[in-house]
């Protein structure tokens, strides 16, 4: 059992096909892969085949490029789970599917850059202290929300990234019809994003998640989706981080 506090998290953008097995690295405790969702539009770079997230024992040597046969951009991150997806009044989300089975949810994974006028510390503070509290208020469709503050790039040619957001939606209705609570809410979120994120410099994948190896009892993989029809409407524009 672990709450993630004794683990190091690494996020890897893979420039090519992503295998259906976890990287063979000593100390690996959990691994999930995000691939472009088969039923949703996505605006990620064409060369990105997926995003792999790994949790390792603290102190494990980090050489992400050696884990893959294709080029990657990898980052060590400080994971901050703001909406865990269970025990938070948003429904009973208990893990009820096996590793290797796609998570029945839609994930927006965004790689973001800070405004050039902000330091990394100021960006992280605003994201954590100002923006995060807006999400449960103005994004009613978000069932799980994770911020990953980039600590360091782990591959030489990794593009500059300051944060990686994970927003989980239990159904397509939640993504398309409940992304914002209201038009005023949309403006509040958009105005706040403009205060700390350089939107044109980032990118986002609308993804399907698959756990390749999950940590038993970990906070990072405990949620249950709503059963029912998932895909009802085309994508609507939204900004979230």
C-alpha positions in Angstrom: 0.0 0.0 0.0 1.3 3.5 -0.8 -0.1 7.0 -1.1 2.5 7.9 -3.7 4.6 10.0 -1.2 7.5 7.6 -1.4 7.6 7.5 -5.1 9.2 9.4 -8.0 6.9 10.1 -10.9 8.2 10.5 -14.5 6.1 11.6 -17.4 7.3 10.5 -20.9 6.0 11.8 -24.2 6.8 9.0 -26.7 7.6 10.0 -30.3 6.4 6.7 -31.9 4.5 3.6 -31.1 3.9 2.8 -27.4 4.3 -0.8 -26.3 1.7 -2.7 -24.3 4.2 -3.6 -21.6 5.8 -1.5 -18.8 9.4 -0.4 -19.2 11.9 -2.9 -17.8 13.3 -0.7 -15.1 14.3 -1.7 -11.6 12.2 0.0 -8.9 9.1 0.5 -11.1 6.0 0.4 -8.9 3.3 1.5 -11.4 2.9 2.4 -15.0 0.1 3.9 -17.1 -0.1 4.8 -20.8 -2.2 7.5 -22.4 -2.9 7.0 -26.1 -5.0 9.2 -28.5 -8.7 8.3 -27.7 -10.2 6.3 -30.5 -13.5 8.1 -30.4 -12.5 11.6 -29.6 -10.6 14.3 -31.5 -7.2 15.3 -30.3 -4.8 18.1 -31.1 -1.5 16.6 -30.0 1.6 16.7 -32.2 1.5 14.2 -35.0 4.7 12.4 -33.9 3.5 11.7 -30.4 2.2 8.1 -30.1 1.4 8.3 -26.4 2.3 9.6 -23.0 3.7 7.1 -20.5 3.6 7.8 -16.7 5.7 5.7 -14.4 6.1 5.7 -10.6 9.4 4.4 -9.2 10.9 3.9 -5.8 12.6 7.1 -4.7 16.2 7.1 -5.6 15.9 4.9 -8.6 18.4 6.0 -11.3 16.4 7.8 -14.1 17.4 7.1 -17.7 14.0 7.3 -19.6 15.5 7.2 -23.1 16.9 3.8 -22.3 13.4 2.5 -21.5 12.2 3.0 -25.1 13.2 2.1 -28.6 12.0 5.5 -30.1 12.9 9.1 -29.1 11.2 10.5 -26.0 10.8 13.7 -24.1 10.8 12.9 -20.4 10.3 14.9 -17.2 10.5 14.3 -13.5 7.5 15.8 -11.9 6.0 16.7 -8.5 2.5 15.1 -8.6 -0.3 17.0 -6.9 -3.7 15.1 -6.9 -6.3 17.8 -6.3 -9.4 15.7 -7.1 -8.5 12.1 -6.3 -11.7 10.7 -7.9 -12.9 8.8 -4.9 -14.1 9.7 -1.4 -14.7 13.2 -2.5 -18.5 13.4 -2.8 -18.4 12.8 -6.6 -19.4 9.1 -6.5 -18.0 5.8 -5.6 -15.0 5.3 -7.8 -13.4 1.9 -6.9 -11.1 0.1 -9.3 -13.0 -2.8 -10.9 -11.0 -3.6 -14.1 -7.7 -5.4 -14.7 -4.4 -4.0 -15.7 -4.2 -3.9 -19.5 -7.9 -3.0 -19.8 -8.6 0.6 -20.9 -9.9 2.8 -18.2 -13.5 3.7 -19.0 -13.0 7.4 -18.9 -11.7 10.2 -21.2 -8.5 12.0 -20.2 -7.3 15.4 -21.3 -3.5 15.5 -20.8 -2.1 19.0 -21.3 1.6 20.0 -21.5 1.8 23.7 -20.6 4.4 26.5 -20.5 4.4 29.3 -18.1 4.2 32.9 -19.2 7.7 34.3 -19.8 7.1 36.9 -17.2 6.8 34.3 -14.4 9.4 32.3 -12.6 8.9 28.5 -12.3 8.1 29.0 -8.6 5.5 31.7 -9.3 3.9 29.5 -12.0 3.7 26.5 -9.7 2.3 28.6 -6.9 -0.4 30.1 -9.0 -1.4 26.8 -10.6 -1.6 25.1 -7.2 -3.0 27.8 -5.0 -5.2 29.9 -7.3 -6.2 27.8 -10.3 -6.7 24.4 -8.7 -9.5 25.6 -6.5 -11.4 26.8 -9.5 -11.6 23.3 -11.1 -14.2 21.7 -8.7 -16.3 24.9 -8.9 -16.3 25.6 -12.6 -15.6 22.2 -14.2 -18.4 20.0 -12.8 -17.6 17.2 -15.3 -14.1 16.7 -14.0 -14.0 13.6 -11.8 -10.2 13.4 -11.2 -7.7 16.2 -11.5 -3.9 15.9 -11.3 -1.3 18.6 -11.6 2.3 17.5 -12.4 4.8 20.3 -11.8 7.9 19.7 -13.8 11.0 19.5 -11.6 13.5 18.8 -14.4 13.8 17.5 -17.9 15.4 14.1 -18.1 16.2 13.9 -21.8 18.5 16.3 -23.6 16.2 17.6 -26.3 12.9 17.7 -24.3 11.0 20.8 -25.1 10.6 23.2 -22.2 7.5 22.3 -20.2 6.5 23.7 -16.8 3.4 21.6 -16.0 1.4 18.6 -17.2 -2.3 18.4 -16.3 -4.5 15.3 -16.2 -8.3 15.9 -16.3 -10.5 12.8 -16.2 -14.1 12.8 -17.4 -16.3 9.8 -16.7 -18.4 10.1 -19.8 -18.4 12.0 -23.1 -21.4 14.0 -21.7 -19.3 15.2 -18.8 -16.6 16.3 -21.3 -18.8 18.0 -23.8 -21.8 19.2 -21.8 -20.4 19.7 -18.3 -16.9 21.0 -19.0 -18.0 24.4 -17.6 -20.7 25.2 -15.0 -21.8 28.4 -16.9 -20.6 31.1 -19.3 -19.4 33.2 -16.3 -17.5 30.1 -15.1 -15.9 29.7 -18.5 -14.7 33.3 -18.4 -13.4 33.0 -14.9 -11.3 30.0 -15.9 -10.1 31.5 -19.2 -9.1 34.7 -17.5 -7.2 32.9 -14.9 -5.4 30.6 -17.4 -4.3 33.8 -19.3 -2.6 35.0 -16.1 0.0 32.2 -15.9 -0.1 29.9 -18.9 1.4 30.6 -22.4 -1.3 28.7 -24.2 0.1 28.8 -27.8 3.3 27.1 -26.5 1.5 24.0 -25.1 -0.3 21.0 -26.5 -3.0 18.6 -25.4 -3.9 15.0 -26.0 -7.5 13.7 -25.6 -6.6 10.3 -24.5 -7.6 6.8 -23.4 -5.7 5.5 -20.4 -4.5 2.0 -19.8 -2.8 0.8 -16.6 0.0 -1.5 -17.5 0.9 -2.0 -13.9 -0.9 -0.5 -11.0 0.1 -0.1 -7.4 -2.3 -1.9 -5.1 -4.3 0.6 -3.1 -2.4 3.6 -4.5 -4.2 6.9 -4.7 -3.2 7.2 -8.4 -5.6 4.5 -9.7 -8.7 4.3 -7.6 -11.8 5.5 -9.4 -14.9 4.0 -10.9 -16.6 5.3 -14.1 -20.3 5.8 -14.6 -21.9 3.0 -16.7 -23.9 4.1 -19.7 -23.6 5.7 -23.1 -20.3 7.5 -23.5 -20.3 9.2 -26.9 -23.0 11.7 -27.7 -21.7 14.9 -29.2 -18.8 16.4 -31.1 -16.0 18.1 -29.3 -16.5 21.6 -28.0 -13.6 24.0 -27.4 -12.5 24.3 -23.8 -9.5 25.5 -21.9 -8.4 23.8 -18.7 -5.1 23.1 -17.0 
